[in-house]
Amino acid sequence: MRISRTTTWLYLLLGLIAVLAVSQLSGLLAVHAACPVDTVIRTSVSDQGIEGNAASLGGADLDSAGDFIVFASDADNLVAGDTNDVTDVFLFDRLNCTIELISAAAGGGPADGPSFNPTISGNGQIIAYTSSATNLVSDDTNGVDDIFIFSRQAVATFRVSVNDNLDEADGPSDHAALSNNGRFVVFQSDATNLIVDGTGTPLDTNNATDIYLRNRNTGETTRQSVLPTGVQVDGASRLPDISANGEQIVFESDSPNLASGDNNNTTDVFLREPLLDRTVVLSVRIVGFQPVLGNGPSTAPTISSDGVFVVFQTTATNLRPGVDTNGDISDILLRDLSQPTADMELISVTSDVVPEQGNFGSFSPQVSVNGDLVIFASQASNFAVDDNNGVLDVFVRDRPNSATFLVSRSSTAALARGGASFSPAISDSGEYVVFTSGANNLVMGDANGVNDVFVSRWRALEAPTPTPTEITPSATSTGTITATNTIDPLTTTFTPTSTWTITATLFFFYYWSITEIYTVDPLT
């Protein structure tokens, strides 16, 4: 059969296309390294699995499912074209083991300033971060750190530290947190013009760091570190966190007038409910019907996605008297907002039947959505039997099982060596945890000698199981206490029966009322 010249050229063209297709496919296959199946993987690596050539910072975050991890890094070899020689924000896709630059300029080039402190929405679609770059959006001329969000769906960056008129802030902003869908962004700011009157005159005149909430749907910015009716306070407020629906905000504050009777002259933890215009102090213990504030600073609060559980670090010794006996060592406490009069739970303890407190400080707590699991960093050496590395480690407290696990380990459960592990975060289910570590033995081939970011399915680790220590009681007693819960103010009702019913209502710290009901047998 004779082949025409036209047919010959057609075959040659098809062959060339096939070669190019195979070449392109080979290139794609070469770009992405196979996703490790290990329990612990390093996220601060390039698509090819090459480790970062500079340190990654603390403060990594993950979405509610644990699929996406955001972090800041000084490395310039994680993505191509990173030539700005400053800290950038990256997103690691755990399912596909790919990485992308988030803090990119409006035209797609590198940012002209450092970006850091990233956080990601629960649904994994919105990333917020702080940056001093001037080319992430147009008209950024204020010369200070701003809060930006990147929408993965829109593939666009927006500045959110602005007022209702979209005027840029006249002071630095930092430490953003996001609601589940990214509609609400809460952050701290030193700016005076994020709230203004009808003439554009700034209303923030307290010369202190305040907490602001940006509603991205309505374009409204409101100050949250305020008294009811919006009256501003005297001291600085910092480190906000927000629930999934945006209805609860927690933060720390030095202000003495955010709560009535706040005379402890130290930092306290507060709950703000914007829809109710209510601000409540949380670092407090109820003794009788009287609130007792902590005798030491309480800081770094975070709230569960469902808005029920709040955890924070504190050096106060009087919030759990008789239980907190380790002096001014920083401990982790949990408050259940559904039981406001109940004692807070001490989290940073051992797995013993009668738990012991940490022998060194614990910091940076976060809590899972149902409150069962709390993650934190600690230098304590008595939470795990094999903890002998002498540095900060990451722990998970399993509340239902009264057990504390050391989770900054390799896939073979080897204890982290060569550096501290810190700044942990936990997914909603508690299955995945992320943290920063200078250890060099958490994954194979870690030879860069700097801090990296790791994600772990910690329950799969075959770590030493905490063994409760049995204690023989030294004394016994018997008795019966019957109680049901309700309290109604100024009313105490006694009935001529074998029990008395006492009803009372507590009002304290600006509109936070608690109702309890007690039934008491007067003979016992």
C-alpha positions in Angstrom: 0.0 0.0 0.0 1.3 3.4 -1.0 1.1 6.1 1.7 0.5 9.7 0.5 2.8 12.5 1.5 -0.1 14.1 3.4 -0.7 10.9 5.3 3.0 10.6 6.2 3.0 14.1 7.6 -0.2 13.3 9.6 1.4 10.2 11.1 4.5 12.2 12.0 2.4 14.9 13.6 0.4 12.4 15.6 3.7 10.7 16.7 5.0 14.1 17.9 1.9 14.8 19.8 2.1 11.4 21.5 5.8 12.0 22.4 4.9 15.4 23.9 2.0 13.9 25.8 4.1 11.2 27.3 6.8 13.7 28.2 4.2 16.0 29.8 2.7 13.1 31.8 6.2 12.1 32.9 6.8 15.6 34.0 3.6 15.7 36.0 4.5 12.4 37.6 7.9 13.7 38.5 6.5 16.9 40.1 4.7 15.3 43.0 6.4 12.9 45.3 4.3 9.9 46.5 2.3 10.7 49.6 3.9 8.9 52.6 1.8 6.3 54.3 3.5 7.0 57.6 1.6 8.0 60.8 3.8 11.1 61.0 4.6 13.2 57.9 6.5 16.4 57.4 4.5 19.2 55.7 7.2 21.8 55.3 8.6 20.1 52.1 8.3 20.7 48.4 6.1 18.8 46.0 9.1 16.6 45.3 9.6 15.9 49.0 12.6 18.1 49.3 13.0 19.5 52.9 12.9 23.2 53.5 16.2 25.0 53.5 15.3 27.3 56.3 13.1 27.1 59.4 9.3 26.9 59.5 7.7 29.0 62.2 5.4 27.9 65.1 1.7 28.5 64.8 0.7 26.0 62.1 -3.0 25.3 61.8 -5.3 22.7 60.1 -8.9 22.6 59.0 -11.6 20.7 60.9 -11.0 17.5 59.0 -7.2 17.7 59.1 -6.8 17.6 55.3 -5.2 21.0 54.9 -2.3 22.5 56.9 -1.2 26.1 56.8 2.1 27.3 58.1 4.7 30.1 57.7 8.3 29.4 56.6 11.5 31.1 55.8 12.4 28.4 53.3 12.7 29.5 49.7 12.7 26.0 48.0 9.2 24.8 48.9 7.7 26.3 45.7 9.2 27.6 42.5 9.7 31.3 42.2 10.0 32.1 45.9 12.6 34.8 45.5 11.5 37.4 48.1 13.8 36.3 50.9 11.1 36.7 53.6 8.7 34.6 55.6 5.8 33.3 53.5 2.6 31.4 54.2 2.0 28.0 52.6 -0.8 25.4 52.4 0.0 21.7 52.5 -2.6 19.3 51.0 -2.3 16.2 53.2 -4.4 14.0 50.8 -2.2 14.7 47.7 1.0 15.8 49.4 1.2 19.0 47.4 2.1 22.5 48.6 1.2 26.0 47.4 2.2 29.5 48.2 -0.7 31.4 49.8 0.9 34.8 50.5 1.4 35.8 46.8 1.2 39.2 45.3 -1.9 40.4 43.4 -0.3 39.5 40.1 0.9 36.1 41.3 4.5 37.1 42.1 6.2 37.0 45.5 5.1 39.3 48.3 7.4 42.2 49.1 7.2 41.7 52.9 7.0 38.9 55.4 3.7 37.0 56.1 3.1 34.9 59.2 0.6 33.7 61.8 -1.7 31.8 59.4 -5.0 30.2 60.3 -7.5 28.2 58.1 -11.3 28.0 58.3 -12.9 24.8 59.4 -14.1 24.1 55.8 -10.6 24.5 54.5 -11.5 27.2 52.0 -10.3 30.5 53.6 -6.8 31.2 55.0 -6.2 34.3 57.1 -2.7 35.6 57.9 -0.7 38.7 59.0 1.6 40.5 56.5 3.5 43.7 56.2 3.7 43.2 52.4 2.3 46.1 50.3 1.6 44.3 47.1 -0.9 41.6 48.2 -3.8 44.0 47.4 -3.9 47.4 45.7 -3.7 50.7 47.6 -1.9 49.2 50.7 0.0 52.3 51.8 -0.3 52.2 55.6 3.1 50.7 56.2 1.9 48.4 59.0 1.0 44.7 59.5 -2.5 44.0 58.1 -4.8 41.0 58.2 -5.4 39.3 54.8 -7.6 36.4 53.7 -7.0 34.2 50.8 -10.1 32.5 49.2 -9.1 29.2 47.6 -12.4 29.1 45.7 -12.0 32.7 44.3 -8.2 32.4 44.1 -8.1 35.9 45.4 -6.6 37.8 48.4 -8.5 40.4 50.4 -7.6 42.7 53.2 -9.9 42.5 56.2 -8.3 44.9 58.7 -10.3 47.8 57.4 -13.3 49.8 58.6 -16.8 49.9 57.2 -15.7 52.5 54.7 -12.8 50.2 53.6 -10.3 52.7 54.9 -7.0 50.9 55.8 -6.0 50.6 59.5 -3.7 53.3 60.9 -2.0 50.8 63.2 -0.8 47.2 63.1 -3.1 44.2 63.3 -2.3 40.5 64.1 -3.4 37.1 65.2 -6.6 36.4 63.2 -9.0 33.6 63.8 -11.8 32.4 61.5 -15.3 31.0 61.8 -16.0 27.7 60.0 -16.9 29.2 56.6 -14.6 32.2 56.9 -17.5 34.7 57.1 -16.3 36.1 60.4 -12.7 37.1 61.0 -11.6 38.1 64.5 -8.2 39.8 65.1 -6.3 42.1 67.4 -5.3 45.6 66.4 -3.6 48.8 67.6 -5.5 50.9 65.0 -7.7 53.7 66.1 -9.8 54.0 62.9 -11.4 50.6 62.5 -14.5 52.1 64.0 -15.5 55.7 63.1 -18.4 58.0 63.5 -20.5 59.4 60.6 -17.8 62.0 59.8 -15.0 59.4 59.7 -13.6 60.4 63.1 -11.9 57.4 64.9 -13.9 56.2 68.0 -11.1 54.0 69.4 -9.3 56.3 71.8 -8.1 54.0 74.6 -4.6 53.7 73.2 -4.6 50.0 73.7 -4.8 46.8 71.6 -8.4 45.8 71.0 -10.3 42.9 69.5 -12.2 43.4 66.3 -14.7 41.3 64.3 -15.0 41.6 60.6 -18.2 40.3 59.0 -17.1 39.6 55.4 -20.7 39.2 54.2 -21.9 42.6 55.4 -18.6 44.5 55.3 -19.0 45.6 58.9 -16.1 45.8 61.4 -17.0 46.0 65.1 -14.9 46.2 68.3 -15.5 43.3 70.7 -13.2 44.1 73.7 -15.9 46.4 75.1 -18.4 46.6 77.9 -22.1 46.2 77.1 -23.3 49.1 75.0 -19.9 49.3 73.4 -18.1 51.3 76.1 -14.3 51.0 75.5 -12.0 49.6 78.2 -8.7 50.7 79.7 -6.3 47.9 79.0 -4.9 45.8 76.1 -6.8 42.8 74.7 -5.1 40.1 72.7 -5.0 36.6 71.1 -8.7 36.1 70.1 -10.3 32.9 69.0 -13.8 32.3 67.6 -16.3 29.5 67.5 -17.4 27.8 64.2 -20.6 29.9 64.0 -19.0 33.1 65.0 -21.2 33.7 68.0 -18.6 33.2 70.7 -15.2 34.9 70.9 -12.6 34.4 73.6 -9.5 36.5 74.3 -7.1 37.6 77.0 -7.1 41.1 78.4 -5.2 43.3 80.9 -8.2 45.6 81.3 -9.5 46.1 84.8 -12.9 47.2 83.7 -14.1 44.5 81.4 -15.7 42.8 84.4 -17.2 44.2 87.5 -14.9 43.7 90.5 -11.9 42.8 88.4 -9.2 43.9 90.9 -6.6 41.2 90.5 -4.3 43.4 88.5 -3.4 40.7 86.0 -4.4 39.2 82.7 -7.7 37.4 82.6 -9.6 35.4 80.0 -12.9 36.6 78.6 -15.8 35.4 76.6 -17.6 37.8 74.2 -21.0 37.0 72.7 -21.6 39.7 70.0 -25.2 38.9 69.4 -26.0 39.2 73.1 -23.6 42.2 73.6 -22.2 40.3 76.6 -18.7 40.1 77.9 -17.9 37.6 80.7 -14.7 36.7 82.6 -13.9 33.0 82.4 -10.7 32.8 84.5 -12.8 32.8 87.7 -13.9 30.4 90.4 -17.3 30.5 92.1 -17.0 30.2 95.9 -20.4 30.1 97.5 -22.2 32.7 95.3 -19.1 34.9 94.9 -16.7 35.0 92.0 -13.0 34.7 92.8 -10.6 35.9 90.1 -7.3 34.1 89.5 -4.3 35.3 91.5 -2.0 34.9 88.5 -2.2 35.7 84.7 -4.5 33.6 82.5 -3.7 33.7 78.8 -3.8 32.1 75.4 -7.5 31.0 75.3 -9.0 28.9 72.5 -12.6 27.7 72.1 -14.0 24.5 70.6 -15.8 24.7 67.3 -19.1 24.2 68.9 -18.5 27.1 71.4 -18.9 24.9 74.5 -15.4 24.4 75.8 -12.7 26.9 76.5 -9.1 26.1 77.4 -6.3 28.4 78.5 -3.0 28.5 80.3 -2.6 30.0 83.7 -0.2 30.4 86.6 -3.0 31.2 89.0 -3.1 28.8 92.0 -6.6 29.6 93.3 -8.7 28.5 90.4 -8.5 24.9 91.5 -7.4 25.2 95.2 -6.3 21.9 96.7 -5.8 20.5 93.2 -3.4 23.1 91.8 -0.4 22.6 94.1 2.6 23.1 91.8 3.0 26.8 92.6 3.3 29.3 89.8 4.0 26.7 87.1 1.8 27.3 84.1 -1.1 24.8 83.9 -3.9 24.2 81.4 -7.5 24.6 82.5 -10.7 23.7 80.7 -14.1 25.5 81.3 -17.3 23.9 80.2 -19.6 26.9 79.3 -22.7 24.6 79.6 -21.9 24.3 83.3 -20.8 27.9 84.3 -20.8 27.3 88.1 -18.8 24.0 87.9 -15.2 23.9 88.8 -12.8 24.1 85.9 -10.9 20.9 85.0 -7.2 20.7 85.3 -5.9 19.3 82.0 -2.1 19.3 82.4 -1.9 16.2 84.6 -0.7 12.7 84.6 -2.7 9.5 83.9 -2.6 8.3 87.5 -5.8 7.5 89.4 -5.0 10.5 91.5 -3.4 12.7 88.8 -0.3 14.7 89.4 0.3 18.1 87.9 3.1 18.7 85.5 6.5 19.3 87.1 7.2 22.0 84.5 5.0 24.5 82.6 2.3 23.7 80.0 1.3 26.1 77.2 -0.7 26.7 74.0 -3.8 24.5 74.5 -6.5 23.7 71.9 -9.6 21.5 72.3 -11.4 19.2 69.9 -15.0 19.9 68.9 -16.7 17.7 71.6 -14.2 18.7 74.3 -12.9 15.1 74.8 -9.3 15.9 73.7 -7.1 18.8 74.6 -3.7 19.3 73.0 -0.9 21.3 74.6 2.8 21.7 74.7 4.7 21.1 78.0 8.2 20.8 79.3 6.9 18.5 82.1 8.7 15.2 82.2 6.2 13.3 84.3 3.3 13.0 81.8 5.0 10.0 79.9 7.2 7.3 81.3 9.8 7.6 78.6 9.9 11.5 78.5 13.6 12.1 79.1 14.5 14.5 76.3 14.5 17.6 78.5 12.6 19.8 76.0 9.1 20.9 75.1 6.9 18.1 73.9 3.3 17.9 72.6 0.7 16.1 74.6 -3.0 15.1 74.2 -5.2 14.8 77.2 -8.0 12.2 76.7 -10.6 13.4 79.1 -13.1 10.5 79.0 -10.3 8.1 79.7 -8.3 10.3 82.1 -5.1 9.6 80.1 -2.4 11.9 78.9 -0.4 10.9 75.8 2.9 12.2 74.5 2.3 12.7 70.7 5.4 14.4 69.4 6.8 11.1 68.3 8.0 9.4 65.1 5.9 6.8 63.2 7.6 4.2 65.2 6.7 6.0 68.5 10.3 7.1 69.1 10.5 10.2 71.3 11.4 13.4 69.6 15.1 14.0 69.8 17.3 17.0 68.8 14.8 19.8 69.4 11.7 21.1 71.1 8.1 20.4 69.8 5.6 23.2 70.2 2.6 25.3 68.9 0.2 22.3 68.5 -3.2 22.3 66.8 -5.8 19.6 66.6 -8.6 18.7 64.1 -12.2 18.7 65.2 -12.4 15.0 65.6 -9.0 14.9 67.3 -7.6 12.4 64.8 -5.0 14.7 63.4 -2.6 16.9 65.3 0.0 19.4 63.8 3.0 20.9 65.5 6.3 22.5 64.9 9.5 20.7 65.9 13.2 21.0 65.8 13.6 17.3 66.3 15.5 15.4 63.6 14.1 11.9 64.1 10.4 12.3 63.5 10.6 11.4 59.8 13.4 9.7 57.7 15.9 12.0 56.1 15.4 15.1 58.3 18.8 16.7 57.9 18.1 20.4 57.6 18.8 21.2 61.2 15.8 23.6 61.5 12.3 23.7 62.8 9.8 21.8 60.5 6.0 21.3 60.6 4.6 17.8 61.2 1.2 16.3 61.1 0.4 13.1 63.0 -2.4 10.5 63.3 -1.4 10.2 66.9 -3.8 7.4 67.9 -2.0 5.1 65.5 1.3 5.6 67.4 2.3 2.6 69.5 3.5 4.7 72.3 3.8 3.6 75.9 0.3 3.3 77.3 -0.3 5.4 80.4 -0.8 3.1 83.4 -3.0 4.5 86.2 -1.4 4.2 89.6 -3.8 2.4 92.0 -4.2 4.0 95.4 -5.5 2.3 98.6 -7.8 4.6 100.5 -6.6 5.5 104.0 -10.1 6.1 105.3 -13.7 5.3 104.4 -16.9 7.1 105.0 -20.6 6.6 104.1 -23.4 9.0 103.4 -25.9 10.1 100.9 -26.2 13.4 99.0 -29.2 14.1 96.8 -29.0 17.1 94.5 -30.8 18.4 91.5 -29.9 21.5 89.6 -31.7 25.2 89.6 -31.1 28.8 91.6 -33.7 31.9 91.8 -32.5 35.1 93.4 -33.4 36.1 97.0 -35.8 33.2 97.3 -35.2 30.4 99.7 -38.2 28.1 100.2 -38.4 25.6 103.1 -41.2 23.0 103.2 -42.2 20.9 106.3 -41.0 17.7 104.7 -38.0 15.5 105.0 -36.2 17.7 102.3 -35.7 21.4 101.8 -35.7 23.0 98.3 -33.4 25.9 97.9 -33.7 28.1 94.8 -31.5 31.1 93.9 -30.1 33.0 90.9 -26.7 34.4 90.6 -26.0 37.6 88.7 -22.4 38.7 88.2 -20.0 40.2 85.7 -22.5 42.0 83.5 -25.6 40.0 82.8 -24.2 36.5 83.3 -26.9 34.9 85.4 -26.8 31.3 86.6 -29.8 29.3 87.8 -29.3 26.3 90.1 -31.8 24.2 92.1 -30.7 22.2 95.2 -32.6 19.6 97.2 -31.2 19.1 100.7 -32.0 16.6 103.4 -31.8 18.6 106.6 -31.1 15.5 108.7 -28.0 14.6 106.7 
